[in-house]
Structure formats: C-alpha cells, structure tokens
C-alpha cells in the first residue's frame, strides 16, 4: 500500500511516518543470533515480513488463524448495542433521536455490517466500512458527502447500502495536509471494488470504475491494536504468525507421518545372481509405483526380495498443546475455545471471565468509539437523525458474562451469611427486605429508627461510661486496708 500520492507533494511523506520503516529494520534483525551465524527464521521456515495478503490467505485456509481473527470479533458483536438518549421523553417513549436512529439501524442491518467490517479490520492494519449515502443520483465517491441533499431523506432512506472492506482492497491513500485539520489522517482512499474472483465482477464495473478514489466522509476507518500510529494498527495475526505457521507444519507433518506409517516404505533387493529378462527393471518400477501411489495391495516380482521399511510413530499432541498455550497467552482466548471443545468440555468460569474482560476492552477501545459512535455522530452531523434531546447519547449492551446456576447459588448463599451477621445490628430489616437483598444484592435503605445504636467498645469491656461519676466508698474511703496501712 502506498503511503503518499504522487500528485500530493505537499502532503506528509514517508519520513513523516517513519515508524513503518523502523519496524521493517527491526523485522530484518529478527531471529539473528551468534553474531549473525544463526538465523532462526531461516532455520524454522518462518516468514520474516508477512504482509496483508499472507494474513488474508492464512485467515481463509488456516483454522487457527481463522479462529484468532474471528472469535473476538464474533464475540464482541454477539449482543447488539443500543443507542439511548441521555434525556428520556415523557411516559418513557422514544425520543426523536432514538426513533430516527432505530430506523437507520433496521433499514441498513447495521450491526451485521459492523461485525464484518470489524472482522476484516483484524486481518490487516485497518479496515473500512463504506457508506452509500443517498446524496444524489450520480454519486461521486471522490466528492465529500452532500449534506444538503442527504438531509432531505427520511432517516431510513438516507443510506442505500453498506460495504465492509479489508486493507487488501485499499491500493493507495492520499493523506490530508497540515492545514486541513486532518493532518496525519487519510483524505482519500483508492479502493479496488472488485472481488477476489475478477471473472465474477468483470461485467459489474465499467471502464475506469473498478478502482476509484473515495472521500473520507464516505467511509468509517477501523483499526485495532494502535500504538504510535492513529491509522494503522497491529494485525491480529502478526504477534502469533510464527506459532500459527508451526501449527500448520506440525499438523501437516503429523498427517504425512501417519500416512507414511500406514503405507510403509519398501526396500526392493534384486538378487545379484538373478537373471532378469529384458524390461524387468521397468516392470519393477511400475509395480513399485502402483504399490506406493495407487494403493495396489501386492507386488508381482521374480528374483526380487521386497522388504518393508518401518518408521517410528510420533505423538504430536504435546507439541500441539504447547503451541495452543502460546496462542491462548497472546490472544487471551481460552484454550478450550481455540480447540473447539473437541472433548465436549467447556471453558472454566475463570477463563471465561478473563476472556470476556478482554472482549469488553475490545468493545471499549474499537467497536464502540470507532464504529458505533462514529456512525451515530455522522448521522447527527449530517442531519440525518434528530439530535439527542439531552446533551449526548449512551451506547448500551447486554453483558457478555452470564452467571451459571452454581455461581448464582454461591452468591446468594454469601448474601444470606451477610444478613445473618448484620441482623443483630439492623433489627429493622424485615423478611421482604432480606429476601430482596439475597435475590439482587440491593441493600435496603433504612430510616433513622432502624439504624443500630452506636457501639462503645469501652462500655462493652465493662469500663464506666465517659463522664460518669464513680460510686462513693464507705466511710468516705477511710479506714480501708490500703497499701500504706
């Protein structure tokens, strides 16, 4: 992907984005040891500089790469978000903002396309969700959105289509200059609209239409794993690409080894004293080839001894388990989810809580700000929907983590213990309040008459209360048997 556009000499240059160059230098030094005498990447057949095409191919053909990219995205969008106006209307009815934006969400199947765009963004450094605004009959993708024409539509008709795109579809980027207010961000994307199967789209696009420049107002940019760059993140496969490659090698070699053991090699020993007729060697080659490649169960020989070459069977499970553990550590996806619950087991509650915590962070850092809120902000800014009645709107989701019956019973048992311990200090709690607390954890409010009396440790220990007058001694304290007596 090009960094600067040749017609934009005043825009940022590659030097302005030197992080990529520095990363390339670091990549070239990876795996070098013993003063350059040993190169682990060459030894282990690892790709030193994989690009988005390599990641995309792995996503399509490698089950482990597919899981690493797909599982977090699918989980993050499992529960659809909901736009909620900060100010509710009378009688709890929808506000104009909530009603308008619900029309847009339903008419466009928004969350379906958001999930796909997010998934595609994880393959490379970024992804796009292109928006087909209804701002004119002759749409010019290179032109900014015509807000006046767009605002004439009903909310449900303002968007004609949505299309998710991966980095692979972006062939060039023209960057905004420093005076535009978008310095360091794309101003235009050059997008290849063809599918991977070019033959299938040959008649769809006219001359010069397959690749077009698209203004940034017509796309939403999605990038996860951002470091020092606001535009290009870290591809999900980059940190574990070597591990995914090793898993592919292990599974392929294990399958080949199993095949080789099932069809063992053979040693053909021709007796040195045997007199072979003309063409016998060619016949032996043909019989051997039929046995090895055509699964012929026997060999016809004369004056030839055929011996089986047996190999040792190796169990790759321990090596595979170590590689799966590495994937799990890096991606925060529980091993049993990565392995597909092949034994019927489910991930433990602790594993799921940690996984859902990572997904919640993904939602907070990528899904909501870059897709959900950015989409709504554009609708408000382009006057497609009514502004929120309050100062802002919220994005609400159902929680991913659901407690099972065992966890719920343990929580309620703990709450019962709490009630028993505080009953003597809060006698005003009635049975209904206690039952409510055990059920939902909401401790009931108590008025002043229900509040327990303050406890004085000195009184409990038997000491006289503060300010109390001690009792008088008999005879004024005289004639006693004191120490001085």
DADAZI-V17216 format. One record per backbone hydrogen bond with DSSP energy under -0.5 kcal/mol. NH is the residue of the N-H (numbers start at 1). CO is the residue of the C=O. Records with the same first field share a line. If there is no record, write none. Layout:
NH = CO ; CO
This chain:
2 = 171
8 = 5
11 = 8
16 = 13
17 = 13 ; 14
18 = 15
20 = 17
21 = 17
22 = 18
23 = 19
24 = 20
25 = 21
26 = 22
27 = 23
28 = 24
29 = 25 ; 26
30 = 26 ; 27
32 = 29
33 = 38
37 = 33 ; 34
38 = 33
40 = 31 ; 38
43 = 39
44 = 40
45 = 42
46 = 41
48 = 46
50 = 47
55 = 51
56 = 52
57 = 53
58 = 54
59 = 55
60 = 56
61 = 57
62 = 58
63 = 61
66 = 62
67 = 63
68 = 64
69 = 65
70 = 66
71 = 67
73 = 69
74 = 70
75 = 71
76 = 72
77 = 73
78 = 75
80 = 78
82 = 396
84 = 394
86 = 392
88 = 86
89 = 93
92 = 89
93 = 90
99 = 95
100 = 96
101 = 97
102 = 98
103 = 99
104 = 100
105 = 101
106 = 102
107 = 103
108 = 104
109 = 105
110 = 105
112 = 109
113 = 109
114 = 110
115 = 111
116 = 112
117 = 113
118 = 114
119 = 115
120 = 116
121 = 117
122 = 118 ; 119
123 = 119 ; 120
124 = 120
127 = 222
128 = 165
129 = 220
130 = 128 ; 163
131 = 218
132 = 130 ; 161
133 = 131
134 = 158
135 = 133
139 = 137
141 = 139
143 = 140
147 = 145
150 = 146
151 = 147
152 = 149
153 = 150
157 = 154
158 = 154 ; 155
160 = 132
161 = 132
163 = 130
165 = 128
167 = 126
169 = 166
170 = 167
171 = 169 ; 190
172 = 190
174 = 188
175 = 173
176 = 185
180 = 177
182 = 177
184 = 176
185 = 182
187 = 174
188 = 174
189 = 214
190 = 172
191 = 189 ; 212
192 = 169
193 = 191 ; 210
198 = 196
200 = 197
201 = 197 ; 198
202 = 199
204 = 201
205 = 201
209 = 206
210 = 206
212 = 191
214 = 189
215 = 141
216 = 187
218 = 215
219 = 216
220 = 129
222 = 127
233 = 125 ; 231
234 = 224 ; 225
235 = 233
236 = 122
238 = 235
239 = 235
240 = 237
241 = 237 ; 238
244 = 240
245 = 241
246 = 242
247 = 243
248 = 244
249 = 245
250 = 246
251 = 247
252 = 248
253 = 249
254 = 250
255 = 251
256 = 252
257 = 253
258 = 254
259 = 255
260 = 256
261 = 257
262 = 258
263 = 259
264 = 261
265 = 309
267 = 307
268 = 266
269 = 267 ; 305
270 = 268
271 = 269 ; 303
274 = 271
276 = 274
280 = 277
283 = 279
284 = 280
285 = 281
286 = 282
287 = 283
288 = 284
289 = 285
290 = 286
291 = 287
292 = 288
293 = 289
294 = 289 ; 290
296 = 290
301 = 299
305 = 269
306 = 304
307 = 267 ; 305
309 = 265
310 = 308
316 = 314
320 = 316
321 = 317
322 = 318
323 = 319
324 = 320
325 = 321
326 = 322
327 = 323
328 = 324
329 = 325
330 = 326
331 = 327
332 = 328
334 = 332
337 = 334
338 = 334
339 = 335
340 = 337
341 = 336
344 = 341
352 = 348
353 = 349
354 = 350
355 = 351
356 = 352
357 = 353
358 = 354
359 = 355
360 = 356
361 = 357
362 = 358
363 = 359
364 = 360
365 = 361
366 = 362
367 = 362
368 = 363
370 = 366
371 = 366 ; 367
372 = 367
373 = 368
375 = 371
376 = 372
377 = 373
378 = 374
379 = 375
380 = 376
381 = 377
382 = 378
383 = 380
384 = 379
385 = 379
394 = 84
396 = 82 ; 394
408 = 404
409 = 405
410 = 406
411 = 407
412 = 408
413 = 409
414 = 410
415 = 411
416 = 412
417 = 413
418 = 414
419 = 415
420 = 416
421 = 417
422 = 418
423 = 419
425 = 422
426 = 422
428 = 450
429 = 426
434 = 430
435 = 431
436 = 432
437 = 433
438 = 434
439 = 435
440 = 436
441 = 437
442 = 436
443 = 441
450 = 447
451 = 447 ; 448
457 = 455
460 = 456
461 = 457
462 = 459
463 = 458
468 = 465
476 = 473
477 = 474
478 = 475
480 = 477
482 = 480
485 = 482
